[in-house]
Amino acid sequence: PGGPWAGGRAALACVTGVRDGAGPGRPAGSARSMGLGWPAAPARLFRAWYYVAVDQLDSAAASIRIAMRLDPAAPINDTRLGGVLYYADDLAGAETALRGALRKDSTYAFARAMLGDVYAEAGRCVEAVRQLNPATAPGVVSFRIAQAWSQCPDGVAPARAFVAQQAA
C-alpha cells in the first residue's frame, strides 16, 4: 500500500526489524517487519542499509534489486546499488548501476558523485574529474575532486580536463 504514509511505514519497518533482530536466522523479527511494510521500495532500501551495517553486502544488493523492480524509475535505487557494489569492490558493477541512475536522471548529483568515486578508485582520473566537476554535478563538494586528483599518478591530465570543461 502506498499513500502519504508509505515512507513512515517503511521507516517503522526498518526500526522494528533492527530492534527485533530481523535478518538471516531471525525469522520472528523478519516476519514482524514484513507485516509492517517491507515490500515497499523505500523499505527495501532501509533493509539494505541494515545489511550493509552487518556486512552482508550480497543481501543488501538483493534487497536493493527488489526495490528496483518495485520502483524502476527511481534513480536512488540504482545509486544505492552502485554504492553497495562499490563497497563490495565490484567497480564494474558499481559503474553499471550508477550509469543506470544517470540514464534515469542525468542531473542526479548523488549518482554522479558516486560514479566519480568509482572512477577515481579505478584510476580513471580524467573520467572521475569530469563526473565530479561542479558544472556537471551541482552540489558535489570540491574535496571529492581533490580526492580524485590525489589518486592520479599524473595530475596534469585531470587538471586539463577540468579546465577544458570550465571553459566550455
C-alpha positions as CSV (number, residue, x, y, z in Angstrom):
1,P,0.0,0.0,0.0
2,G,1.2,3.4,-0.9
3,G,-0.2,6.8,0.1
4,P,1.3,9.6,2.1
5,W,2.3,7.4,5.0
6,A,4.2,4.7,3.0
7,G,7.6,6.2,3.8
8,G,6.7,6.3,7.5
9,R,5.6,2.7,7.5
10,A,8.9,1.8,5.7
11,A,10.9,3.6,8.4
12,L,8.9,1.9,11.1
13,A,9.5,-1.5,9.5
14,C,13.3,-0.8,9.4
15,V,13.4,0.3,13.0
16,T,11.3,-2.6,14.1
17,G,13.4,-5.0,12.1
18,V,16.6,-3.8,13.7
19,R,15.1,-3.8,17.1
20,D,13.7,-7.3,16.7
21,G,16.9,-8.6,15.2
22,A,15.4,-9.1,11.7
23,G,17.6,-10.9,9.2
24,P,19.0,-14.3,8.5
25,G,18.5,-16.7,11.3
26,R,15.9,-14.4,13.0
27,P,12.6,-15.2,11.2
28,A,10.4,-13.9,14.0
29,G,11.9,-10.4,13.7
30,S,11.7,-10.6,9.9
31,A,8.1,-11.7,9.9
32,R,7.1,-8.7,12.2
33,S,9.0,-6.3,9.9
34,M,7.4,-7.8,6.8
35,G,4.0,-7.2,8.3
36,L,4.8,-3.5,8.7
37,G,5.6,-2.9,5.1
38,W,8.9,-4.4,4.0
39,P,7.6,-5.0,0.4
40,A,7.6,-1.2,-0.4
41,A,10.6,0.0,-2.4
42,P,11.8,2.5,0.3
43,A,11.6,-0.2,2.9
44,R,13.9,-2.4,0.8
45,L,16.4,0.5,0.8
46,F,16.2,0.7,4.6
47,R,16.6,-3.0,4.8
48,A,19.7,-2.8,2.6
49,W,21.2,-0.3,5.0
50,Y,20.8,-2.8,7.8
51,Y,22.5,-5.4,5.7
52,V,25.4,-3.1,4.9
53,A,25.7,-2.3,8.7
54,V,26.1,-6.0,9.5
55,D,28.4,-6.5,6.5
56,Q,26.1,-8.7,4.4
57,L,26.6,-6.9,1.1
58,D,25.1,-9.7,-1.0
59,S,21.8,-9.4,0.9
60,A,22.0,-5.6,0.7
61,A,22.3,-5.8,-3.1
62,A,19.5,-8.3,-3.3
63,S,17.2,-6.1,-1.3
64,I,18.0,-3.1,-3.5
65,R,17.4,-5.1,-6.6
66,I,13.9,-5.8,-5.3
67,A,13.4,-2.0,-4.7
68,M,14.5,-1.5,-8.3
69,R,11.8,-3.9,-9.5
70,L,9.2,-2.2,-7.3
71,D,10.1,1.3,-8.4
72,P,12.1,1.1,-11.6
73,A,12.0,4.9,-12.3
74,A,13.7,6.0,-9.1
75,P,17.4,6.7,-9.6
76,I,18.1,6.4,-5.9
77,N,17.7,2.6,-6.2
78,D,20.4,2.3,-8.9
79,T,22.6,4.7,-7.0
80,R,22.4,2.7,-3.7
81,L,23.1,-0.5,-5.6
82,G,26.2,1.2,-7.1
83,G,27.3,2.2,-3.6
84,V,26.9,-1.4,-2.3
85,L,28.7,-2.8,-5.2
86,Y,31.5,-0.2,-4.7
87,Y,31.8,-1.3,-1.1
88,A,32.0,-4.9,-2.3
89,D,34.9,-4.0,-4.6
90,D,32.8,-4.7,-7.7
91,L,33.8,-1.5,-9.6
92,A,32.4,-2.7,-12.9
93,G,29.0,-3.5,-11.4
94,A,29.0,-0.2,-9.5
95,E,29.7,1.7,-12.7
96,T,26.9,-0.1,-14.5
97,A,24.4,0.7,-11.7
98,L,25.4,4.3,-11.4
99,R,25.2,4.8,-15.2
100,G,21.7,3.3,-15.0
101,A,20.8,6.0,-12.4
102,L,22.1,8.7,-14.7
103,R,20.1,7.4,-17.6
104,K,17.0,7.9,-15.5
105,D,18.1,11.4,-14.4
106,S,21.2,12.9,-15.9
107,T,21.2,15.7,-13.3
108,Y,21.2,13.4,-10.3
109,A,24.3,14.7,-8.5
110,F,24.4,11.9,-5.9
111,A,24.9,9.3,-8.7
112,R,27.4,11.5,-10.5
113,A,29.4,11.9,-7.3
114,M,29.5,8.2,-6.6
115,L,30.4,7.4,-10.2
116,G,33.3,9.9,-9.8
117,D,34.4,8.0,-6.7
118,V,34.2,4.7,-8.7
119,Y,36.3,6.1,-11.5
120,A,38.9,7.6,-9.0
121,E,39.2,4.2,-7.3
122,A,39.7,2.5,-10.7
123,G,42.5,5.0,-11.6
124,R,40.3,6.6,-14.3
125,C,41.2,10.0,-13.1
126,V,40.1,12.2,-16.1
127,E,36.7,10.5,-16.1
128,A,36.5,11.0,-12.3
129,V,37.2,14.7,-12.5
130,R,34.6,15.0,-15.3
131,Q,31.9,13.4,-13.1
132,L,32.9,15.5,-10.1
133,N,33.0,18.8,-11.9
134,P,30.6,21.3,-10.2
135,A,29.4,22.3,-13.6
136,T,28.1,18.8,-14.4
137,A,27.3,17.8,-10.8
138,P,25.9,20.7,-8.8
139,G,26.3,20.2,-5.1
140,V,29.3,17.9,-5.3
141,V,31.8,19.2,-2.9
142,S,35.3,20.1,-4.0
143,F,37.1,17.6,-1.7
144,R,35.9,14.8,-4.0
145,I,37.7,16.4,-6.9
146,A,40.8,16.8,-4.8
147,Q,40.5,13.1,-3.8
148,A,40.2,12.0,-7.4
149,W,43.3,14.0,-8.3
150,S,45.2,12.6,-5.4
151,Q,44.7,9.1,-6.8
152,C,46.2,10.1,-10.1
153,P,49.8,9.4,-10.8
154,D,49.8,12.3,-13.2
155,G,47.7,15.2,-12.0
156,V,48.2,17.2,-15.2
157,A,45.7,15.3,-17.4
158,P,42.8,15.6,-14.9
159,A,43.6,19.2,-14.4
160,R,43.5,19.9,-18.1
161,A,40.2,18.1,-18.4
162,F,38.7,20.1,-15.6
163,V,39.9,23.4,-17.1
164,A,38.6,22.4,-20.5
165,Q,35.2,21.7,-19.0
166,Q,35.1,25.0,-17.2
167,A,35.9,26.8,-20.5
168,A,33.2,25.0,-22.5
